[in-house]
Amino acid sequence: MPAKNVTYVVKLAAGDATPYTIQVKVMNVDGTSYVTTETQALGTTGAKQTIVPDYSIEGFTVNENSVLSAEIKGDGTTVLTVIYDRMKFTAMFDGVKYGVFYGAALPEVEPAAQVGKEFAGWTPEVPAAMPAEDLEFTSTWTDVMYKLIYIINGEEEVYEYAAGAAVTPIADPAVSGVTFLGWNTEI
């Protein structure tokens, strides 16, 4: 060692094989969390690295908090992140709106009951998962049919009527040797 203070300056050259991480975060169908995948890549220390997200993925948007560009640090800690948020669409059932994330199951909606009607389903048919568009569904109904049974001399005459429909009574039966007094509804 010489008899004086000596200063050594390290000269570093930019490395062209500096590791950095690319994270892709995709929002779950519940809209509350993300699934993250990571890929390792190599870049040049001090160089600006940019990733270009896929803006055409159906049902997703790129979150503004994504880190799409950064200078590559020599220590390998650089992380570029693309965050894909699921889009929320509207599913309307008989005028009632529900916000549903793309790809999520649609809610099971039971329409308000209608007197004399039986719920037959939704038009159009409800898909298993929310597509990348708003949907509108209308409840469909069938009439509840009721039987009116006349028993004359042990023989049945059956008529069906929808709830609320006008009932046309049959003519009074003529049975030989007896007088018709009316119908007994307490059989």
Disulfide bonds with the S-S distance in Angstrom:
none
